[in-house]
C-alpha cells in the first residue's frame, strides 16, 4: 500500500504548479490544493514543510488567502474552502498558522445558519452551513466539513454551535423516532417526512438519491452512503453517546448497506452508472467516519464481520491508474472526472486505511 500511496503522491507532485497550488481549469484551486497537500501531510512518510517547497508553498498559498474576517478562500465556496484549508493548515502542526486558525474559527462560527441569518430553531436549515458564507440552504456534506473544521480550531463538542448543528444533522436523518419534522417545498408543494432506515440525506427533505412516494402524497428523501457516513462523523465530533438511538440507527444502516463496490442508496436509479457517482468522496467519508468510530470490523446485513480497512484499501488500490492517479471512470458527477480531486480523495482514504492519518 505504501508504494501505491507514493506513486499517487508523485502524480500529484508532477501536476503541482511552481508557485505551490494545484491548477484546475486555468485557476489555482484552493479546495483541491488543501486536499492534495493534506494527502502529503498524512502520508506514511509524514511530509512537512521541512521536506521542501512542494509542501511549504501550498501551505503558504492557503495562508495567503486569509481574509480579515478569518475566511480562507479565493473566488467562492467560502465555507467549504475555509474548512478544508483549516484542516490542511492544522495538520501541518506549524505554530505560525495558529493565529490564522483562531481567526478562521471566528468566521466558521459566524457562517453557521442561525439567528444571525434571521433563522429560528424551527427552520429546517437552522444550525447548518452551506458552501458559501451566506447560502440560503444548508447541506450535510458541508456541515460534516464545518464540524470537523471548528473542532480542529479548538471548539469543544459541548459548544453552543455544535448543539445547533445537531438540530440540522438530526433533520437529515431518516429516523422518524427522533426526526418528526415535516417540510413543504415552496416551489413544488411536495411534503417531505423522515423515513425509518436510519441513514442520512443531503438536507432535510432533500436527497441526491431520489425520493420514495408515500400514501397521502408525502415523500421520503432516500438515504445514501456518503451522507450517512458524514452524519456518523458529525455525531462522533459532537460527542453523541454511542447508545443514543440516532447513533445506533446510523451504525445499523451502515452495516446493512456496507459496500465498497458502489455507492449505496442509488440502486433504484435506472442509470447503471448512478451508483458510482461521488464514489471517491464516499470512500473518504467511509474511511474517516469508521476510523473515528474505532471499530475494525462492521457486521453486514448477513451478520458477517467485514474488515473495512482491508476491503476498502483493496478496492481503492485496484482502481489506481498506471500513472499513479485515480479518476471516476463511471460517473464524473461532483468533479470526480478531475484526476487531481479523485486522486486526493483516494490517497486520503488509503492513508486512513494504512493508519497514518
ZANUKOL-137270 format. One line per field, with one value per atom (N, C-alpha, C): chain; x, y, z. Coordinates in steps of 0.1 Angstrom, whole numbers, plus 5000, padded with zeros to 4 digits. Layout:
% ZANUKOL-137270
chaine <- c(A,...) $
u <- c(X,...) $
v <- c(Y,...) $
w <- c(Z,...) $
***
This chain:
% ZANUKOL-137270
chaine <- c(A,A,A,A,A,A,A,A,A,A,A,A,A,A,A,A,A,A,A,A,A,A,A,A,A,A,A,A,A,A,A,A,A,A,A,A,A,A,A,A,A,A,A,A,A,A,A,A,A,A,A,A,A,A,A,A,A,A,A,A,A,A,A,A,A,A,A,A,A,A,A,A,A,A,A,A,A,A,A,A,A,A,A,A,A,A,A,A,A,A,A,A,A,A,A,A,A,A,A,A,A,A,A,A,A,A,A,A,A,A,A,A,A,A,A,A,A,A,A,A,A,A,A,A,A,A,A,A,A,A,A,A,A,A,A,A,A,A,A,A,A,A,A,A,A,A,A,A,A,A,A,A,A,A,A,A,A,A,A,A,A,A,A,A,A,A,A,A,A,A,A,A,A,A,A,A,A,A,A,A,A,A,A,A,A,A,A,A,A,A,A,A,A,A,A,A,A,A,A,A,A,A,A,A,A,A,A,A,A,A,A,A,A,A,A,A,A,A,A,A,A,A,A,A,A,A,A,A,A,A,A,A,A,A,A,A,A,A,A,A,A,A,A,A,A,A,A,A,A,A,A,A,A,A,A,A,A,A,A,A,A,A,A,A,A,A,A,A,A,A,A,A,A,A,A,A,A,A,A,A,A,A,A,A,A,A,A,A,A,A,A,A,A,A,A,A,A,A,A,A,A,A,A,A,A,A,A,A,A,A,A,A,A,A,A,A,A,A,A,A,A,A,A,A,A,A,A,A,A,A,A,A,A,A,A,A,A,A,A,A,A,A,A,A,A,A,A,A,A,A,A,A,A,A,A,A,A,A,A,A,A,A,A,A,A,A,A,A,A,A,A,A,A,A,A,A,A,A,A,A,A,A,A,A,A,A,A,A,A,A,A,A,A,A,A,A,A,A,A,A,A,A,A,A,A,A,A,A,A,A,A,A,A,A,A,A,A,A,A,A,A,A,A,A,A,A,A,A,A,A,A,A,A,A,A,A,A,A,A,A,A,A,A,A,A,A,A,A,A,A,A,A,A,A,A,A,A,A,A,A,A,A,A,A,A,A,A,A,A,A,A,A,A,A,A,A,A,A,A,A,A,A,A,A,A,A,A,A,A,A,A,A,A,A,A,A,A,A,A,A,A,A,A,A,A,A,A,A,A,A,A,A,A,A,A,A,A,A,A,A,A,A,A,A,A,A,A,A,A,A,A,A,A,A,A,A,A,A,A,A,A,A,A,A,A,A,A,A,A,A,A,A,A,A,A,A,A,A,A,A,A,A,A,A,A,A,A,A,A,A,A,A,A,A,A,A,A,A,A,A,A,A,A,A,A,A,A,A,A,A,A,A,A,A,A,A,A,A,A,A,A,A,A,A,A,A,A,A,A,A,A,A,A,A,A,A,A,A,A,A,A,A,A,A,A,A,A,A,A,A,A,A,A,A,A,A,A,A,A,A,A,A,A,A,A,A,A,A,A,A,A,A,A,A,A,A,A,A,A,A,A,A,A,A,A,A,A,A,A,A,A,A,A,A,A,A,A,A,A,A,A,A,A,A,A,A,A,A,A,A,A,A,A,A,A,A,A,A,A,A,A,A,A,A,A,A,A,A,A,A,A,A,A,A,A,A,A,A,A,A,A,A,A,A,A,A,A,A,A,A,A,A,A,A,A,A,A,A,A,A,A,A,A,A,A,A,A,A,A,A,A,A,A,A,A,A,A,A,A,A,A,A,A,A,A,A,A,A,A,A,A,A,A,A,A,A,A,A,A,A,A,A,A,A,A,A,A,A,A,A,A,A,A,A,A,A,A,A,A,A,A,A,A,A,A,A,A,A,A,A,A,A,A,A,A,A,A,A,A,A,A,A,A,A,A,A,A,A,A,A,A,A,A,A,A,A,A,A,A,A,A,A,A,A,A,A,A,A,A,A,A,A,A,A,A,A,A,A,A,A,A,A,A,A,A,A,A,A,A,A,A,A,A,A,A,A,A,A,A,A,A,A,A,A,A,A,A,A,A,A,A,A,A,A,A,A,A,A,A,A,A,A,A,A,A,A,A,A,A,A,A,A,A,A,A,A,A,A,A,A,A,A,A,A,A,A,A,A,A,A,A,A,A,A,A,A,A,A,A,A,A,A,A,A,A,A,A,A,A,A,A,A,A,A,A,A,A,A,A,A,A,A,A,A,A,A,A,A,A,A,A,A,A,A,A,A,A,A,A,A,A,A,A,A,A,A,A,A,A,A,A,A,A,A,A,A,A,A,A,A,A,A,A,A,A,A,A,A,A,A,A,A,A,A,A,A,A,A,A,A,A,A,A,A,A,A,A,A,A,A,A,A,A,A,A,A,A,A,A,A,A,A,A,A,A,A,A,A,A,A,A,A,A,A,A,A,A,A,A,A,A,A,A,A,A,A,A,A,A,A,A) $
u <- c(5008,5000,5009,5020,5028,5034,5037,5042,5032,5019,5008,5006,5007,5005,5016,5028,5040,5038,5032,5030,5020,5009,4999,5004,5012,5018,5027,5035,5043,5035,5023,5014,5010,5006,5002,5013,5025,5036,5040,5038,5041,5031,5019,5008,5007,5017,5017,5023,5018,5024,5036,5045,5058,5055,5043,5040,5035,5031,5026,5012,5002,4989,4987,4976,4973,4963,4964,4956,4945,4933,4922,4915,4913,4906,4913,4926,4933,4934,4929,4930,4935,4942,4947,4934,4933,4921,4925,4920,4924,4918,4906,4900,4908,4911,4919,4933,4938,4952,4952,4941,4941,4940,4932,4931,4944,4950,4962,4974,4976,4987,4984,4971,4968,4972,4971,4975,4990,4998,5012,5014,5007,5009,5005,4995,4990,4996,5006,5011,5020,5022,5031,5045,5049,5062,5061,5048,5046,5054,5052,5059,5056,5065,5063,5070,5068,5074,5089,5095,5110,5114,5105,5109,5110,5105,5108,5096,5097,5087,5074,5075,5063,5053,5057,5048,5047,5058,5057,5049,5051,5044,5029,5023,5009,5003,5010,5005,5006,5017,5018,5007,5004,4994,4980,4977,4964,4964,4975,4976,4974,4979,4979,4964,4955,4941,4933,4939,4931,4926,4913,4907,4907,4903,4903,4892,4882,4872,4875,4886,4891,4888,4880,4878,4890,4892,4903,4898,4898,4893,4897,4894,4897,4885,4879,4868,4854,4853,4839,4840,4828,4828,4835,4832,4839,4839,4828,4828,4835,4832,4838,4854,4858,4873,4879,4873,4879,4881,4871,4871,4883,4884,4895,4908,4909,4922,4926,4916,4918,4924,4918,4923,4937,4940,4954,4964,4961,4970,4971,4961,4962,4970,4968,4976,4991,4995,5009,5016,5008,5014,5023,5023,5032,5026,5033,5028,5025,5031,5029,5015,5008,4994,4984,4988,4978,4970,4975,4967,4956,4960,4950,4939,4943,4932,4923,4928,4920,4910,4914,4906,4896,4900,4891,4880,4883,4873,4861,4865,4855,4846,4853,4845,4835,4840,4832,4820,4822,4811,4801,4806,4797,4789,4795,4788,4777,4776,4766,4752,4743,4729,4721,4719,4712,4705,4703,4696,4703,4716,4723,4719,4714,4709,4694,4688,4673,4666,4672,4666,4662,4651,4647,4650,4650,4652,4643,4631,4621,4624,4633,4637,4645,4641,4648,4663,4668,4682,4690,4683,4689,4700,4711,4722,4732,4728,4737,4746,4751,4761,4760,4762,4762,4776,4777,4791,4797,4789,4794,4792,4793,4792,4778,4770,4756,4746,4748,4739,4725,4715,4701,4698,4706,4704,4716,4714,4725,4725,4737,4739,4747,4744,4751,4766,4769,4783,4791,4786,4793,4793,4783,4782,4793,4795,4805,4819,4822,4835,4835,4824,4823,4826,4819,4821,4835,4841,4855,4864,4861,4869,4869,4857,4856,4862,4861,4867,4883,4888,4902,4907,4899,4903,4901,4897,4896,4882,4872,4858,4855,4850,4846,4833,4831,4819,4806,4808,4796,4793,4800,4798,4784,4779,4765,4764,4774,4774,4772,4778,4777,4763,4757,4744,4734,4736,4728,4730,4742,4744,4737,4736,4730,4715,4709,4695,4693,4703,4702,4706,4716,4720,4709,4702,4691,4680,4678,4667,4671,4684,4688,4687,4684,4684,4670,4670,4657,4655,4651,4648,4636,4624,4612,4610,4616,4615,4621,4631,4637,4637,4633,4631,4617,4609,4595,4591,4601,4598,4591,4583,4576,4579,4584,4589,4581,4576,4569,4578,4579,4587,4578,4583,4575,4573,4582,4581,4571,4573,4565,4553,4553,4542,4543,4554,4556,4559,4554,4556,4565,4576,4586,4586,4587,4588,4600,4604,4615,4611,4620,4618,4623,4626,4629,4642,4649,4661,4673,4674,4685,4696,4695,4705,4703,4711,4710,4709,4704,4701,4710,4709,4718,4713,4701,4695,4681,4675,4661,4651,4647,4637,4644,4657,4664,4674,4674,4684,4688,4701,4707,4703,4698,4695,4680,4672,4658,4649,4637,4626,4617,4611,4601,4587,4577,4564,4556,4549,4541,4526,4518,4504,4500,4491,4487,4495,4504,4512,4525,4528,4541,4553,4564,4576,4587,4596,4607,4620,4629,4642,4650,4656,4663,4677,4680,4694,4704,4716,4727,4740,4750,4762,4770,4774,4784,4777,4764,4758,4756,4754,4753,4766,4777,4790,4793,4789,4791,4784,4772,4764,4770,4775,4782,4794,4802,4813,4809,4798,4793,4789,4782,4778,4790,4801,4813,4820,4821,4827,4818,4805,4796,4795,4801,4801,4788,4780,4768,4771,4764,4767,4764,4771,4770,4757,4751,4739,4727,4729,4719,4712,4698,4691,4695,4699,4703,4716,4725,4738,4737,4729,4727,4720,4711,4704,4713,4722,4732,4741,4746,4755,4748,4735,4727,4726,4723,4722,4736,4747,4760,4762,4759,4761,4752,4740,4730,4734,4741,4744,4759,4767,4781,4785,4793,4796,4808,4818,4830,4830,4820,4820,4812,4802,4793,4789,4783,4778,4763,4761,4748,4738,4725,4715,4709,4718,4714,4709,4706,4702,4690,4680,4668,4668,4680,4681,4682,4676,4676,4690,4698,4711,4721,4727,4736,4749,4752,4763,4760,4747,4743,4750,4752,4757,4772,4778,4792,4795,4784,4786,4792,4801,4807,4814,4819,4824,4837,4845,4858,4855,4845,4841,4834,4827,4821,4831,4842,4852,4859,4862,4869,4859,4847,4837,4836,4836,4835,4848,4859,4872,4873,4870,4871,4862,4849,4839,4843,4846,4849,4862,4871,4884,4881,4873,4869,4860,4852,4844,4852,4864,4873,4870,4861,4858,4865,4872,4879,4871,4859,4850,4836,4829,4815,4807,4796,4788,4778,4778,4770,4756,4748,4734,4732,4742,4742,4747,4752,4757,4772,4779,4793,4801,4811,4821,4829,4830,4838,4849,4861,4873,4873,4868,4865,4878,4889,4902,4907,4907,4913,4905,4892,4883,4883,4883,4883,4896,4907,4921,4922,4918,4919,4912,4900,4892,4898,4902,4908,4921,4929,4942,4939,4928,4925,4921,4918,4913,4924,4936,4947,4952,4954,4958,4973,4978,4993,5001,4996,5004,5003,4996,4995,4983,4975,4963,4951,4940,4927,4917,4907,4896,4883,4872,4859,4856,4858,4856,4841,4833,4819,4810,4813,4804,4812,4812,4821,4814,4802,4795,4803,4801,4807,4823,4827,4841,4850,4844,4853,4859,4856,4863,4876,4878,4891,4901,4911,4921,4927,4929,4935,4926,4913,4904,4902,4900,4898,4910,4922,4934,4936,4933,4934,4925,4913,4903,4909,4913,4918,4930,4939,4951,4948,4939,4935,4928,4920,4913,4923,4933,4943,4952,4954,4962,4955,4942,4934,4934,4932,4933,4946,4957,4970,4973,4966,4968,4977,4980,4989,4982,4969,4961,4961) $
v <- c(4988,5000,5013,5012,5024,5028,5018,5021,5027,5023,5029,5043,5046,5059,5068,5063,5071,5074,5064,5066,5077,5077,5087,5101,5101,5114,5120,5111,5115,5121,5115,5121,5135,5137,5150,5160,5155,5165,5169,5160,5163,5173,5173,5182,5195,5197,5209,5221,5233,5244,5248,5256,5260,5269,5276,5285,5278,5265,5258,5252,5260,5254,5245,5238,5229,5237,5236,5244,5235,5240,5234,5244,5241,5249,5263,5263,5276,5284,5280,5288,5279,5286,5279,5275,5263,5258,5256,5264,5263,5250,5246,5234,5222,5220,5208,5209,5221,5223,5219,5222,5218,5203,5197,5182,5175,5181,5175,5176,5188,5189,5181,5179,5171,5157,5152,5139,5137,5147,5146,5146,5155,5156,5143,5136,5124,5111,5112,5100,5093,5080,5072,5079,5087,5094,5107,5111,5122,5135,5139,5150,5163,5172,5185,5196,5209,5220,5218,5211,5209,5201,5193,5185,5192,5204,5212,5221,5229,5238,5231,5219,5212,5210,5212,5212,5226,5233,5247,5257,5256,5266,5265,5253,5252,5257,5254,5259,5274,5280,5294,5300,5293,5298,5299,5288,5288,5299,5301,5311,5325,5327,5340,5344,5334,5337,5342,5342,5345,5360,5361,5374,5380,5393,5399,5393,5387,5381,5367,5362,5348,5338,5341,5332,5329,5317,5314,5308,5317,5312,5323,5320,5329,5334,5326,5331,5327,5318,5314,5302,5296,5285,5288,5299,5304,5295,5289,5279,5267,5260,5247,5249,5259,5261,5264,5273,5276,5263,5254,5242,5233,5230,5221,5228,5241,5248,5248,5249,5248,5234,5224,5210,5208,5214,5213,5220,5233,5241,5235,5230,5224,5211,5203,5191,5193,5205,5208,5208,5212,5213,5225,5234,5246,5257,5262,5272,5285,5288,5301,5302,5291,5291,5292,5291,5291,5304,5316,5328,5328,5322,5321,5311,5300,5291,5297,5305,5312,5321,5329,5338,5330,5319,5311,5305,5302,5297,5307,5320,5331,5331,5330,5330,5318,5307,5295,5295,5301,5302,5312,5322,5333,5328,5319,5314,5304,5299,5289,5296,5288,5293,5293,5305,5306,5320,5324,5337,5349,5348,5359,5360,5349,5350,5351,5354,5355,5342,5331,5318,5316,5308,5304,5288,5283,5269,5260,5265,5257,5256,5264,5264,5252,5245,5232,5233,5245,5247,5253,5255,5261,5252,5258,5250,5245,5246,5240,5250,5247,5256,5251,5261,5258,5259,5260,5261,5274,5285,5298,5304,5317,5324,5328,5330,5334,5326,5313,5305,5304,5303,5302,5288,5278,5265,5259,5249,5241,5227,5221,5208,5200,5187,5178,5176,5176,5174,5186,5198,5210,5210,5206,5206,5196,5185,5175,5181,5189,5196,5207,5214,5225,5220,5209,5205,5200,5193,5189,5201,5211,5223,5231,5233,5240,5233,5219,5211,5212,5213,5214,5227,5238,5251,5252,5242,5242,5243,5243,5243,5230,5230,5217,5212,5199,5192,5197,5204,5209,5223,5229,5243,5245,5257,5260,5258,5261,5260,5245,5236,5222,5217,5222,5219,5223,5235,5240,5231,5227,5219,5206,5200,5188,5188,5200,5201,5199,5205,5203,5189,5183,5169,5160,5161,5153,5153,5165,5166,5160,5156,5150,5134,5130,5115,5109,5098,5091,5082,5089,5082,5089,5085,5092,5092,5084,5083,5096,5101,5114,5125,5123,5133,5134,5143,5144,5156,5162,5174,5170,5180,5179,5191,5189,5201,5202,5213,5216,5224,5219,5226,5237,5249,5261,5261,5255,5255,5244,5232,5221,5218,5222,5219,5205,5198,5184,5185,5175,5175,5163,5166,5156,5152,5140,5135,5125,5122,5113,5098,5090,5076,5069,5056,5049,5040,5042,5033,5037,5049,5053,5060,5060,5067,5082,5088,5103,5108,5120,5127,5139,5146,5158,5170,5171,5182,5177,5183,5179,5179,5167,5166,5166,5166,5166,5155,5148,5138,5137,5135,5132,5119,5110,5096,5095,5106,5105,5104,5100,5100,5088,5085,5075,5081,5077,5082,5074,5081,5075,5078,5071,5073,5087,5094,5107,5118,5114,5124,5129,5123,5126,5119,5124,5119,5117,5107,5105,5106,5114,5116,5103,5097,5085,5087,5078,5078,5073,5078,5072,5073,5066,5062,5074,5083,5093,5102,5105,5113,5106,5093,5086,5085,5083,5083,5098,5108,5122,5124,5119,5121,5114,5102,5095,5102,5108,5116,5128,5134,5146,5142,5130,5126,5123,5118,5115,5128,5138,5150,5158,5156,5163,5156,5145,5138,5131,5127,5120,5106,5102,5089,5078,5067,5056,5048,5049,5042,5051,5063,5072,5065,5065,5058,5064,5077,5082,5076,5075,5069,5054,5047,5033,5031,5039,5038,5040,5050,5053,5041,5035,5023,5011,5010,4999,5000,5013,5015,5011,5015,5013,4998,4990,4976,4970,4974,4968,4972,4983,4987,4988,4981,4981,4976,4985,4982,4990,4983,4991,4990,4984,4983,4994,4999,5010,5019,5030,5040,5036,5030,5026,5037,5034,5044,5048,5045,5049,5037,5026,5014,5015,5024,5025,5033,5039,5047,5038,5042,5034,5035,5045,5046,5036,5027,5017,5024,5036,5043,5052,5052,5061,5058,5045,5040,5043,5049,5052,5067,5075,5089,5092,5101,5105,5094,5084,5072,5075,5084,5086,5095,5104,5111,5102,5092,5082,5074,5069,5062,5070,5082,5090,5093,5095,5097,5084,5073,5060,5058,5060,5058,5067,5080,5089,5086,5083,5080,5067,5057,5044,5044,5052,5054,5061,5071,5078,5069,5060,5051,5042,5038,5030,5015,5011,4996,4991,4980,4974,4966,4961,4954,4960,4958,4962,4949,4947,4935,4938,4931,4934,4928,4930,4926,4911,4903,4888,4884,4894,4890,4887,4890,4887,4899,4897,4908,4911,4923,4928,4937,4934,4942,4954,4965,4976,4982,4982,4988,4979,4966,4958,4958,4957,4957,4970,4981,4994,4997,4993,4996,4987,4975,4966,4971,4977,4982,4995,5004,5016,5014,5004,5001,4995,4988,4982,4992,5004,5014,5024,5023,5032,5030,5041,5040,5039,5036,5034,5046,5058,5070,5074,5065,5068,5075,5079,5087,5078,5085,5079,5088,5083,5091,5083,5089,5082,5080,5068,5065,5061,5059,5055,5067,5077,5088,5101,5111,5123,5133,5130,5140,5144,5156,5162,5163,5166,5168,5156,5144,5133,5128,5135,5133,5141,5149,5156,5147,5143,5133,5139,5152,5158,5156,5158,5156,5142,5133,5119,5113,5117,5112,5116,5128,5133,5126,5124,5116,5101,5095,5081,5080,5090,5089,5091,5100,5103,5090,5083,5071,5060,5058,5048,5051,5063,5067,5064,5066,5062,5047,5040,5025,5020,5027,5023,5026,5037,5041,5052,5060,5071,5084,5084,5097,5102) $
w <- c(5000,5000,5000,5007,5008,4994,4986,4972,4964,4965,4958,4962,4975,4980,4975,4975,4970,4955,4947,4933,4931,4939,4938,4942,4952,4956,4945,4938,4927,4916,4914,4904,4908,4920,4925,4923,4927,4927,4913,4903,4889,4884,4889,4885,4892,4902,4910,4903,4905,4898,4906,4899,4905,4917,4917,4928,4940,4939,4951,4949,4945,4944,4932,4932,4920,4912,4899,4889,4883,4883,4876,4868,4855,4846,4845,4846,4844,4857,4868,4880,4892,4901,4913,4921,4925,4932,4946,4955,4969,4976,4972,4978,4974,4962,4958,4963,4964,4970,4984,4992,5006,5007,4999,4999,4995,4984,4979,4989,4995,5005,5017,5021,5032,5030,5017,5014,5016,5013,5017,5032,5039,5053,5061,5055,5062,5057,5047,5041,5052,5049,5059,5060,5051,5052,5060,5063,5072,5068,5055,5050,5058,5058,5064,5056,5060,5052,5051,5060,5060,5048,5043,5031,5018,5018,5006,5002,4991,4987,4982,4978,4974,4985,4998,5009,5014,5015,5021,5013,5000,4991,4991,4990,4990,5004,5015,5028,5028,5023,5023,5014,5003,4994,5001,5008,5016,5026,5033,5043,5037,5025,5018,5014,5014,5011,5022,5034,5047,5046,5049,5049,5063,5063,5077,5086,5080,5088,5092,5088,5091,5080,5070,5060,5051,5046,5038,5024,5014,5001,4991,4978,4968,4960,4952,4943,4948,4957,4961,4971,4974,4983,4996,5002,5014,5025,5028,5040,5037,5026,5022,5021,5014,5012,5025,5034,5047,5055,5055,5063,5058,5045,5041,5042,5041,5043,5058,5067,5081,5085,5079,5082,5077,5065,5060,5069,5072,5080,5094,5100,5113,5112,5101,5100,5099,5094,5093,5106,5117,5130,5132,5123,5123,5131,5141,5150,5143,5132,5125,5120,5119,5113,5124,5137,5148,5148,5146,5146,5135,5123,5112,5116,5123,5127,5137,5146,5156,5149,5139,5132,5123,5117,5109,5118,5131,5140,5141,5142,5143,5131,5119,5107,5106,5109,5108,5118,5130,5139,5134,5127,5122,5110,5102,5090,5092,5104,5107,5106,5100,5098,5111,5116,5129,5130,5142,5144,5137,5135,5128,5114,5108,5094,5094,5105,5106,5107,5110,5111,5126,5128,5141,5142,5154,5155,5148,5144,5137,5122,5117,5103,5100,5089,5086,5083,5080,5077,5089,5100,5112,5117,5121,5126,5116,5103,5093,5087,5075,5068,5053,5044,5030,5025,5012,5005,5007,5007,5008,5022,5023,5035,5039,5029,5031,5023,5022,5015,5022,5014,5019,5024,5019,5023,5029,5038,5044,5038,5038,5033,5042,5044,5053,5050,5037,5033,5038,5037,5042,5057,5063,5078,5083,5076,5081,5080,5070,5070,5080,5081,5091,5105,5109,5123,5126,5116,5117,5118,5110,5109,5122,5128,5141,5152,5152,5162,5161,5149,5146,5151,5152,5157,5172,5179,5193,5199,5191,5196,5203,5215,5222,5217,5220,5215,5222,5234,5241,5238,5228,5224,5219,5221,5216,5201,5193,5179,5175,5182,5180,5183,5194,5197,5186,5181,5170,5157,5155,5143,5144,5156,5158,5154,5156,5152,5137,5129,5114,5111,5117,5114,5117,5128,5132,5121,5115,5105,5092,5090,5078,5079,5091,5093,5091,5084,5082,5095,5105,5118,5124,5120,5124,5139,5146,5161,5167,5161,5167,5157,5145,5135,5130,5137,5135,5125,5119,5111,5098,5094,5081,5073,5061,5053,5040,5037,5025,5015,5003,4993,4987,4988,4984,4969,4961,4946,4942,4946,4941,4950,4962,4971,4977,4974,4980,4994,5002,5016,5019,5027,5030,5045,5048,5062,5062,5074,5076,5074,5069,5068,5081,5080,5092,5091,5080,5078,5086,5092,5100,5092,5079,5071,5070,5061,5061,5046,5045,5033,5031,5020,5017,5026,5027,5036,5040,5050,5054,5042,5038,5027,5014,5013,5000,4999,4987,4985,4971,4969,4955,4950,4959,4956,4952,4952,4948,4960,4958,4968,4967,4978,4978,4981,4973,4975,4985,4994,5005,5002,5008,5007,5012,5006,5010,5004,4995,4987,4994,5005,5012,5006,5008,5002,5013,5011,5019,5011,5014,5007,5011,5000,5002,5009,5018,5025,5015,5016,5008,5015,5010,5017,5023,5014,5018,5028,5027,5037,5051,5050,5063,5070,5063,5069,5074,5066,5071,5083,5084,5097,5109,5106,5117,5122,5113,5116,5125,5121,5128,5142,5144,5157,5166,5160,5168,5172,5163,5167,5177,5176,5185,5199,5200,5213,5216,5206,5208,5214,5224,5231,5221,5222,5213,5216,5227,5229,5226,5221,5216,5204,5203,5192,5179,5178,5165,5160,5169,5167,5163,5171,5168,5154,5151,5138,5126,5128,5117,5116,5127,5126,5120,5123,5117,5102,5098,5083,5076,5082,5076,5075,5086,5085,5074,5073,5064,5049,5048,5034,5031,5039,5037,5023,5016,5002,4998,4993,4988,4972,4966,4951,4945,4952,4947,4958,4955,4964,4968,4980,4983,4985,4980,4981,4967,4957,4943,4935,4942,4934,4926,4930,4924,4911,4908,4896,4884,4873,4861,4854,4857,4851,4858,4851,4857,4863,4859,4864,4876,4880,4891,4904,4906,4919,4920,4910,4911,4912,4913,4914,4928,4928,4941,4948,4941,4947,4956,4951,4959,4971,4970,4982,4992,4987,4995,5002,4995,5001,5013,5010,5020,5032,5030,5041,5049,5042,5049,5058,5052,5060,5072,5070,5081,5092,5089,5099,5107,5099,5106,5114,5109,5117,5130,5130,5142,5151,5145,5153,5161,5155,5163,5162,5153,5152,5139,5140,5129,5120,5125,5117,5117,5106,5105,5102,5110,5107,5097,5085,5074,5076,5065,5066,5068,5064,5066,5079,5088,5101,5100,5088,5086,5090,5099,5102,5090,5087,5075,5080,5075,5078,5069,5073,5064,5058,5067,5062,5050,5052,5042,5029,5031,5019,5011,5018,5012,5005,5012,5006,4994,4994,4983,4971,4973,4962,4956,4965,4960,4953,4958,4951,4937,4936,4923,4912,4917,4907,4904,4909,4906,4891,4884,4870,4869,4858,4856,4860,4857,4861,4875,4883,4898,4902,4892,4896,4897,4902,4902,4895,4889,4883,4883,4884,4884,4869,4864,4850,4848,4858,4856,4857,4865,4867,4871,4863,4866,4875,4880,4888,4900,4904,4916,4914,4901,4898,4899,4900,4901,4888,4877,4865,4864,4875,4876,4884,4878,4885,4897,4898,4910,4922,4920,4931,4935,4925,4928,4934,4929,4935,4949,4952,4966,4975,4971,4979,4981,4970,4971,4980,4980,4988,5003,5006,5020,5025,5016,5020,5024,5015,5017,5030,5032,5044,5056,5056,5068,5070,5059,5059,5064,5060,5064,5079,5084,5098,5100,5089,5091,5092,5091,5091,5106) $
***
